[in-house]
């Protein structure tokens, strides 16, 4: 049986490297994960690959200054990943792991992404499971899966942002966006916009969101939509800053077919 070896209490770069191999290297999806002392020196073979130990291809300790086990693995696998969004997301994820392993993170990076692959959570999980290295790997691999989705979402949002439509609203600068990425509202607020109109092509959801810091009231917009778009169910939140047609919490409600430009036009 194929086996991936690393040291007990694996670090994030070892965990992420193993996760990448199991995810993207053909024939290794079901490989076992086992642990040997960090001082182990042995060759990789057809049935065994070592990550972070052994002084082999995926062990940075052989003299790969500035690298990590994760980046060594990723460089060997990058051309195997066909989805451009995944490639871009994994470039960011593996660089984040590398910087953590080499203590290169700055404060801004920690604020922006520190919660995605939190080292303190790995330590807490290790202690909670009785210092079980296998349990630590499983938990860390799940964090990597989640982080891939987060980075992929970030890449998708920044790509779609290039096609945004800016407009003037009664309350200040507004922006319209077609994207299936989440977090578009906070992203827009960080750019100085007070209102965002979003169309999600994948699920057909549409909505308006306004920054909490401004006195925005979408009541009149809601009234206008009820008239021009009567077949859809438009929900106005009690804050008057959120107006939507379609939501995962109410998937049975009728959706709107209005275009982004028509939604912008309906703002009152």
C-alpha positions, 0 to 999 in steps of 0.5 A, spaced: 500 500 500 502 506 498 504 510 504 506 518 505 511 519 511 512 525 515 514 526 522 510 525 529 506 532 530 506 534 523 507 542 522 502 545 517 507 545 511 508 537 512 500 536 512 499 541 506 504 537 502 501 530 504 494 533 502 496 536 496 499 529 494 493 525 496 489 530 492 493 531 485 498 526 484 494 520 481 494 513 484 496 516 491 489 519 493 488 513 498 495 513 500 496 511 508 499 517 512 504 514 517 510 517 522 517 516 523 522 520 527 524 527 524 531 524 523 529 519 518 534 518 512 531 514 507 529 514 499 523 515 496 520 509 492 514 507 488 510 505 494 513 510 499 514 518 499 516 522 505 514 529 506 518 534 511 523 528 512 528 523 509 532 529 505 529 527 499 525 531 494 519 534 499 524 535 505 526 542 505 531 540 510 536 538 505 538 545 504 532 548 500 533 555 503 526 559 503 522 553 501 517 549 505 515 541 504 508 544 501 512 549 496 516 543 494 510 538 493 506 544 489 512 545 484 512 538 482 504 538 482 502 545 479 502 543 472 497 537 473 492 542 476 487 544 470 483 549 473 486 556 473 482 558 479 485 552 483 492 554 480 491 561 482 488 559 489 493 554 490 499 559 489 496 563 494 495 558 499 502 554 498 505 561 499 501 562 505 504 556 508 511 557 506 511 564 509 508 561 516 514 556 516 519 561 514 516 566 519 515 571 514 508 573 515 507 581 516 501 584 520 497 585 514 497 578 512 495 575 519 489 580 519 487 578 512 488 571 512 490 568 519 484 565 521 484 561 514 489 556 517 490 558 524 496 554 527 493 555 534 487 551 532 492 545 530 496 545 536 489 545 540 487 539 536 493 536 537 492 536 545 485 535 545 486 528 541 491 526 546 497 528 541 495 523 536 499 525 530 494 522 525 488 526 528 492 532 527 493 530 520 486 529 518 484 536 522 489 539 518 487 536 511 480 539 512 483 546 514 487 546 507 480 544 503 477 549 507 482 554 505 482 552 498 475 554 497 477 561 501 482 562 496 479 560 490 473 565 492 478 571 493 481 569 486 474 569 483 472 575 486 478 579 484 477 577 477 469 578 477 471 585 480 474 587 473 467 587 470 464 591 475 459 597 474 460 603 478 454 608 479 451 614 483 446 612 488 442 617 493 447 615 498 453 615 495 458 611 490 454 604 488 457 598 484 454 593 481 457 586 480 456 579 477 459 574 481 458 567 484 463 569 489 461 570 497 464 576 500 462 581 495 459 586 500 465 587 504 470 587 499 466 593 496 465 597 502 473 596 503 473 600 496 469 606 498 462 604 496 456 604 500 451 600 496 452 594 492 448 590 487 449 583 486 447 578 481 449 571 482 449 567 475 450 560 478 444 560 483 440 566 480 440 570 486 440 577 486 440 582 491 442 589 494 447 590 500 448 597 504 454 598 508 452 599 516 456 605 516 451 609 512 444 611 513 441 607 507 434 605 506 432 601 501 424 601 502 423 605 496 427 600 492 423 595 494 416 598 493 419 599 485 421 592 485 414 589 487 411 593 481 416 592 475 418 585 478 412 582 481 413 574 479 419 574 484 419 574 491 423 580 494 425 580 501 427 587 505 430 586 511 428 590 517 435 594 517 432 596 510 440 595 508 439 588 505 434 587 499 434 580 496 431 575 491 433 568 493 437 565 499 440 559 501 435 559 507 429 560 503 431 556 496 423 555 495 422 563 493 421 565 486 427 568 483 428 575 479 430 575 472 432 582 472 439 584 469 444 588 473 443 594 469 435 593 471 436 592 478 441 598 478 435 602 475 430 600 480 434 604 485 430 609 489 
